[in-house]
Amino acid sequence: MMTTSLTTMDSNGLLTHVTELEHVFAYEAPRALPRPRTIRPDEELVEVVTDGKVDFAVGDKLLTFGRGSMFWHQAGQQTIHLNHIEEPYRCLSLVFRVTGQPVWNPPRVCRWKDVDGVLAFGRLMLDVASDRPFSREFHGHHAYSRLLLEAQRAVRHELLSQPWPAPLTRAVTFLEEHFAQPVKLTEMAGHARISLPHLHGLFAKHLKRSPHSMMLELRLRKARTMLLETDLPLKQIASDTGFSTPQYFCRLFSKHWGRSPGAFRLAYRVPR
């Protein structure tokens, strides 16, 4: 496997082996174990989990993955299939037609850094796939580039393979599902079935951040999406994303994104 850094390569060279996006579809696992698919020599298949749980072997360990997990399959490898019967997984599947070897091999398993962005990407790809005419080459390069970007971010932020202890996985999943609510860290630790000091220790060791900072980033990313995709007033967005007051929301948003919420909406929202 090549280990060349993405930063040392021409971005156009990363797409030379990709000829087209052959197929894109939303898959929902049955309440049983589906049969895995073996990847052909002329294709790459990427699965991005959008809901539910699935087990996947990383080294000699069988780990559980949830929303935001991205699996990159190449020739001879098999798709995910170890379904959780009580929480069947759903995923976006993208099949690329390829020739030759990739310049850079993405990690087999990683996490999409902006979990909220997973659903937006899925909606976009399913939408463009229904367009007529649909350019398999153009949309294939666009989709592959975006997936490579997320893989690069995963490498940079050490979100590879999710080799996290089970309590940390439970805590992160809980936070991703409840960040807009008035979540207490003691509640998160209780869900993970560990003490509060242990929770802080796991976040510091594996994520290089605190639980509180991750919660704030999730809230701010959701607020950014709402600013761009809705007409809701700032007061409503602040409330819906878990901020105690609009003033506190505006202060943190400006510090994080470099613009006030109102200025950000004016600068980046596409007119309808």
N, C-alpha and C positions, 0 to 999 in steps of 0.2 A: 504494500500500500504506500502510495506517495504521501509525503508529509510536508510538501511545499506549502509555505504560508500564503494565504490569499493576498496579503499586502504586497507581495513581491511580484505579482503577476498582472498582466493586462486583463481587465475584466472580460473583454471580448473573447479572449482565449479560453475562458472557462466554459463557453457555450459551443465550441466548435464541434463537439461530438454529439450534440443534441440536434436532431433533425426536425422533430415535431412533437406536439402534445397529442398523443394518440387517443386518450380517453380521460375524462374527469367525471367522477360520480361520488355521491354520498352513499356510504355503506352503513347499514345497521346490523350488527351481529344478532343471530337468533339466540334464543334462550337455550343454547346447547353449544357444543364446540364445533365451529365451522371448519371446513377443510382448508388448510393453507394452500396458497398458490405458489408454485415455483417460478421464479423470474426467468424469462427467456434471455438468450445471449444478446438480442438486439433491443433490449429495453431496460429502463430503470423505473422503479415504482416507489412512490413516496406516499406514506400513509400518515395523516395528521389526525390524532384523536381529538374529537370535539365534545365527547361526553362519555360517561361510563368508565369502566376499568378493564384492563387487559394485562396479563402476565407475559413477560418476555425474558429470555435467558440472556444475561450479560456476564460473560465469563462463566464461572461455575455457580452463579447465583441466579435464582428466578425472582425477578423483581416485578412489582406492580406499578403500572403506569396509568395516568389519567389524562384529563383534558390538557392540551398543549404539548403532549409528547409527540415527537416526530420520528418516524422510522424510515430509513433510507435503504431500499433493497436493490441490489444489483444482481447480475447474472448468476443463477444457481442458488440464490438465497430464497427464503420463504417469507411470505407475508405473516403478519400477526394473526393469531387465532385462539390463544389460550384465554378464552372469554370468562368473565365473571358472571355466572348465571343470574345472580341477584342484581347486578348492575351491568347489563350488556353494553359493550362499547359501541360507539358510533365514530366514524372517521371519514375524512375527505381523502379519496384515493386519486392520485394523478399518475397516469402511465405515459412515460416519455419513450419515443423511439430514438435509439442512439446508434452510433457507429463508432467502433474503436473504444479506446479507454479514456476516461475523464482525466483532465489535467490535475484536478484536486479531488480526492475522495472525501466527501463529507463524513462526519461521524455516523455510525450505524444508528445510534439512538441519541437524541438530545431533546431539550425542551425549548419550545417557542418562548422567547423572553416575555413578550407582551401577550399573555394568555387571552386577553380580550380581543386581540387582533386576529387570533385564530379563526374566530367565528366570522369576522368581517372578511378575511381572505377567502374563507369557504363560500360565503355568499357571492363574492365577486366572481370567483372561478365558475361556480355553477351558473351564474347569470350570463357570463360571456360565452360559456359553452353552448347556451341555447340561442345565441345570436346567429343571424344569417346575413351576410356570409361570416363564417368562422375561420379565421386564419390559424391553422394548426402550427405553422412555423412561428408566426409572430407571438401568438398567445403562449406557445410552448416556451419560447425564450423568456418571455415576461415571467411566467410562472416559475420556471427553473431558476431564474435570477433571484426572485423573491425568496425561494426556498434556500438557495445558497446563502443569501444574506442572513437568514435566520440561523442557519447552521454556523456561519461565521460568528454571529453574536453569541451563540451557545458556547463556542470554543473560547471566546474572549471572556465571557462571564462564568465560565466553569459550570455550565449546565449540561454537561455530557453524561449520558447513560443513566442519569438520576440514581447513582449508587448511594442513595441516602438511607439512613436508618429508617425503619418503618415509622417511628414516632414523628420524624421530621416530615415524611411524606404525608402523614395524616394531618399534621399542622398546616402545611402549605396548602393542601387541598381544601381544608376548612377555611383558611383565609381567603383563597380565591373565590370561594362560594359565598362568603359572608362579609367581605370587606366593606360593603356599603352600609352595613348595620353597625350599631354601637358595640363593636366587639371588644371584650375585655381579654387581656392576655392570659388571665387565669382561666378563662373559659376555653381559650385555644389550647392551653397546656392540658386542661382536663380532657378535651377531645383527643389529644395526642396520647393521653394516659401517662404523662410525665409531670415532674415538678416544674415550676416556673423557672428556677435557675438552670435546670437541664434544658429547657426550651431555648433560653438565651444562648446557652453553650452550643447547642446544635446549629442554630442560625449563624453564630459567629464562626464556627469551624467549617461548615459546608457552604454557606451562602455569603460569608464575609459581610454580613449586615445584621441589623436587629429586626425582630418581628414588627416593631412599630414602623420602621422605615419602609419595609416591604408593603405594609398596609397602606401607608401614605402614597407610595408610588402607584399601587393598584387603583386607589381612589382618583389620583390625578390623571392617570391614563384614561379611566372611564369618563372623567369630566371632559377631557380633551375630545373624546369621541362624541360626547353629547353636544359639545359646542359646535362641532362641525356638521353633525347630522340632524340636529333638532333646532326648533325655534324657542325652546324653553328658556325662560328668564334665568339669570344667574342665581337668584335666590333658590329656585326650584332645583337647579343642577347641584348646587351646594348641598341641599338637603338630601337629594336622591343618591349622592355619592358618599354620604356619611360624615360631612363636615358640620360642626356644631353651629357655626355662624357664617354668613356670606363673607364677612370681613376676613375671617380666618382662612376661608377658602381662597379668596382673591390674593391674600398675602402669600400663601404657600404656592399657589399656581404661578404667580409672577416670579417668585424665586426659582421655581423648578424649570419653567419653560421660557423665562426671559421676557415675557410679555404679560400684561394683564389679561384676564379671560376675555374681556370685550375686545381688546386690540387683537388678540389671537384669532378670535372668530372673524373679525373684519379682514385680517390679513390672509387667512388660509381657507376660509370656507368658499366653496365653489358656488356661484350664484345659481339658483334654480330657475 
